Amino acid sequence: MDRAAIHSFMTRQRYGVVSSISAVGTPQSALMGIATTPELEVIFDTLKTSRKYTNLLARPSCSVVAGWDGEQTIQLEGIAEEPTGRALEHYQQIYFDAWPDCLAHMSWPEITYFVVHPRWIRYSDFDQTPLFVKEITIHAS
């Protein structure tokens, strides 16, 4: 399985669990609508009043898990960034292509967007025999 196949799987996943670390070191998770770039980055929107917003600004290391059908999943660890300027516009376009109804969120006063730049990805398929697992390590550029 190559990156294009992993991207194809990820783009079919509408939701993912995003996990962040609180100020006291406890994990906090939330089910989010997600979109994925060809570079396997995960994009989601959130409110600046959310726990994950505060967590990710202070401690950008996070994880995302997606895939609910059968036993096929993506586990991803990476670094979250709140993009601005042209980068924000780029990521919003990808997000709105996946979630056109979320254009309405732009009117929310506390809305913001995060992109998770992956550092490690694991695709698992336990529905097949033999089981299939593919791991990718991505080095920061």
Backbone hydrogen bonds in HBPLUS format (Angstrom, degrees):
<---DONOR---> <-ACCEPTOR-->    atom                        ^
c    i                          cat <-CA-CA->   ^        H-A-AA   ^      H-
h    n   atom  resd res      DA  || num        DHA   H-A  angle D-A-AA Bond
n    s   type  num  typ     dist DA aas  dist angle  dist       angle   num
A0005-ALA N   A0002-ASP O   3.12 MM   3  5.41 120.7  2.48 103.2 116.8     1
A0006-ILE N   A0002-ASP O   3.04 MM   4  6.40 155.9  2.10 151.7 159.3     2
A0007-HIS N   A0003-ARG O   2.77 MM   4  5.98 159.4  1.81 151.5 157.4     3
A0008-SER N   A0004-ALA O   2.92 MM   4  6.14 156.4  1.98 143.0 149.5     4
A0009-PHE N   A0005-ALA O   3.01 MM   4  6.29 158.2  2.06 146.3 151.3     5
A0010-MET N   A0006-ILE O   2.85 MM   4  6.11 165.4  1.87 153.9 158.3     6
A0011-THR N   A0007-HIS O   2.86 MM   4  6.06 156.2  1.91 156.6 162.0     7
A0012-ARG N   A0009-PHE O   3.11 MM   3  5.39 141.7  2.26 103.5 114.5     8
A0013-GLN N   A0010-MET O   3.03 MM   3  5.26 156.3  2.09 107.0 114.6     9
A0034-ILE N   A0014-ARG O   3.01 MM  20  5.78 161.4  2.05 135.5 140.9    10
A0016-GLY N   A0032-MET O   2.90 MM  16  5.44 154.0  1.97 153.2 161.7    11
A0032-MET N   A0016-GLY O   2.78 MM  16  5.44 169.2  1.79 160.9 164.1    12
A0017-VAL N   A0065-VAL O   2.81 MM  48  5.21 159.1  1.85 153.6 156.8    13
A0065-VAL N   A0017-VAL O   2.98 MM  48  5.21 147.1  2.09 135.8 146.3    14
A0018-VAL N   A0030-ALA O   2.86 MM  12  5.40 161.2  1.89 160.1 156.8    15
A0030-ALA N   A0018-VAL O   2.94 MM  12  5.40 143.2  2.08 139.6 151.3    16
A0019-SER N   A0063-SER O   2.83 MM  44  5.21 168.0  1.84 153.0 155.7    17
A0063-SER N   A0019-SER O   3.11 MM  44  5.21 156.0  2.17 139.7 145.8    18
A0020-SER N   A0028-GLN O   2.82 MM   8  5.39 160.9  1.86 159.3 164.1    19
A0028-GLN N   A0020-SER O   2.88 MM   8  5.39 153.8  1.95 154.4 155.9    20
A0022-SER N   A0026-THR O   2.86 MM   4  5.30 173.7  1.87 154.8 156.5    21
A0025-GLY N   A0022-SER O   3.00 MM   3  5.10 162.4  2.03 108.9 112.6    22
A0035-ALA N   A0043-ILE O   3.01 MM   8  5.13 140.5  2.17 140.1 148.6    23
A0043-ILE N   A0035-ALA O   2.82 MM   8  5.13 164.4  1.84 148.9 152.7    24
A0037-THR N   A0041-GLU O   2.94 MM   4  5.18 153.9  2.01 141.0 149.5    25
A0040-LEU N   A0037-THR O   2.86 MM   3  5.14 152.7  1.93 118.9 120.9    26
A0042-VAL N   A0116-VAL O   3.17 MM  74  5.06 153.6  2.24 133.2 138.8    27
A0116-VAL N   A0042-VAL O   2.72 MM  74  5.06 157.2  1.77 147.1 155.3    28
A0044-PHE N   A0114-PHE O   3.08 MM  70  5.62 154.3  2.15 151.6 157.0    29
A0114-PHE N   A0044-PHE O   2.92 MM  70  5.62 163.2  1.95 167.1 172.0    30
A0046-THR N   A0112-THR O   2.97 MM  66  5.57 155.3  2.03 146.7 150.3    31
A0112-THR N   A0046-THR O   2.86 MM  66  5.57 144.8  1.99 166.4 172.7    32
A0050-SER N   A0047-LEU O   3.00 MM   3  5.42 167.3  2.02 116.9 119.9    33
A0048-LYS N   A0110-GLU O   2.72 MM  62  5.19 150.1  1.81 142.6 152.6    34
A0055-ASN N   A0051-ARG O   2.94 MM   4  6.15 168.5  1.95 158.0 161.9    35
A0056-LEU N   A0052-LYS O   2.79 MM   4  5.81 169.4  1.80 151.3 154.1    36
A0057-LEU N   A0053-TYR O   3.07 MM   4  6.23 153.0  2.15 150.3 157.0    37
A0058-ALA N   A0054-THR O   3.23 MM   4  6.38 161.9  2.27 148.2 152.6    38
A0059-ARG N   A0055-ASN O   2.68 MM   4  5.67 159.2  1.73 157.8 165.2    39
A0080-ALA N   A0060-PRO O   2.80 MM  20  4.85 167.3  1.82 134.3 137.8    40
A0062-CYS N   A0078-GLY O   2.97 MM  16  5.66 158.3  2.02 153.6 156.1    41
A0078-GLY N   A0062-CYS O   3.03 MM  16  5.66 164.8  2.05 149.9 153.0    42
A0064-VAL N   A0076-LEU O   2.82 MM  12  5.12 153.1  1.89 146.5 153.3    43
A0076-LEU N   A0064-VAL O   2.84 MM  12  5.12 149.2  1.94 158.5 164.7    44
A0066-ALA N   A0074-ILE O   3.01 MM   8  5.26 156.3  2.07 145.3 152.2    45
A0074-ILE N   A0066-ALA O   2.81 MM   8  5.26 156.2  1.87 158.3 161.5    46
A0126-PHE N   A0071-GLU O   3.04 MM  55  5.17 168.2  2.06 134.5 135.8    47
A0073-THR N   A0124-SER O   2.94 MM  51  5.36 151.7  2.02 145.3 154.2    48
A0124-SER N   A0073-THR O   2.96 MM  51  5.36 161.1  2.00 149.5 154.8    49
A0075-GLN N   A0122-ARG O   2.85 MM  47  5.10 155.1  1.91 145.3 153.7    50
A0122-ARG N   A0075-GLN O   2.78 MM  47  5.10 154.0  1.84 152.5 158.0    51
A0077-GLU N   A0120-TRP O   2.86 MM  43  5.21 162.5  1.89 152.9 157.3    52
A0119-ARG N   A0077-GLU O   2.75 MM  42  5.80 169.1  1.76 156.8 153.0    53
A0120-TRP N   A0077-GLU O   3.14 MM  43  5.21 151.9  2.22 150.3 148.1    54
A0079-ILE N   A0117-HIS O   3.00 MM  38  5.24 155.1  2.06 139.6 142.1    55
A0117-HIS N   A0079-ILE O   2.87 MM  38  5.24 166.1  1.89 147.5 142.8    56
A0081-GLU N   A0115-VAL O   2.86 MM  34  5.41 145.5  1.98 146.0 157.2    57
A0115-VAL N   A0081-GLU O   2.91 MM  34  5.41 155.6  1.97 153.1 161.1    58
A0088-LEU N   A0084-THR O   3.18 MM   4  4.64 157.5  2.23 103.0 106.5    59
A0089-GLU N   A0085-GLY O   3.15 MM   4  6.55 160.7  2.19 150.7 155.7    60
A0090-HIS N   A0086-ARG O   2.92 MM   4  6.16 157.8  1.97 150.1 156.0    61
A0091-TYR N   A0087-ALA O   2.98 MM   4  6.26 167.3  1.99 156.7 158.9    62
A0092-GLN N   A0088-LEU O   2.79 MM   4  5.94 159.2  1.83 156.5 163.2    63
A0093-GLN N   A0089-GLU O   3.03 MM   4  6.18 155.1  2.09 145.6 151.2    64
A0094-ILE N   A0090-HIS O   3.34 MM   4  6.71 158.0  2.39 146.4 151.2    65
A0095-TYR N   A0091-TYR O   2.91 MM   4  6.14 162.8  1.94 151.1 156.5    66
A0096-PHE N   A0092-GLN O   2.72 MM   4  5.89 166.7  1.73 159.1 162.0    67
A0097-ASP N   A0093-GLN O   2.92 MM   4  6.04 139.8  2.09 140.1 150.7    68
A0098-ALA N   A0094-ILE O   3.27 MM   4  6.57 148.0  2.37 142.6 149.6    69
A0098-ALA N   A0095-TYR O   3.12 MM   3  5.29 123.5  2.45  98.2 111.6    70
A0099-TRP N   A0095-TYR O   2.77 MM   4  5.93 146.0  1.88 144.6 156.2    71
A0102-CYS N   A0099-TRP O   2.93 MM   3  5.50 150.9  2.02 117.7 126.4    72
A0103-LEU N   A0100-PRO O   3.22 MM   3  5.81 168.8  2.24 116.2 118.7    73
A0104-ALA N   A0101-ASP O   3.40 MM   3  6.28 161.4  2.44 117.9 120.5    74
A0105-HIS N   A0102-CYS O   2.89 MM   3  5.19 147.1  1.99 106.5 116.4    75
A0106-MET N   A0103-LEU O   3.08 MM   3  5.69 158.6  2.13 114.8 120.9    76
A0107-SER N   A0104-ALA O   3.28 MM   3  6.08 166.7  2.30 118.7 121.8    77
A0108-TRP N   A0105-HIS O   2.82 MM   3  5.29 161.3  1.86 118.0 124.5    78
A0111-ILE N   A0108-TRP O   3.46 MM   3  5.55 172.5  2.46 113.0 112.9    79
A0138-ILE N   A0119-ARG O   2.80 MM  19  4.58 166.3  1.82 121.9 126.8    80
A0121-ILE N   A0136-ILE O   2.85 MM  15  5.13 153.9  1.91 149.7 156.7    81
A0136-ILE N   A0121-ILE O   2.79 MM  15  5.13 154.7  1.85 150.2 155.9    82
A0123-TYR N   A0134-LYS O   2.84 MM  11  5.22 164.1  1.87 157.8 160.3    83
A0134-LYS N   A0123-TYR O   2.89 MM  11  5.22 160.8  1.92 152.6 158.7    84
A0125-ASP N   A0132-PHE O   2.77 MM   7  5.11 155.2  1.83 161.1 163.1    85
A0132-PHE N   A0125-ASP O   3.00 MM   7  5.11 168.9  2.01 141.9 145.5    86
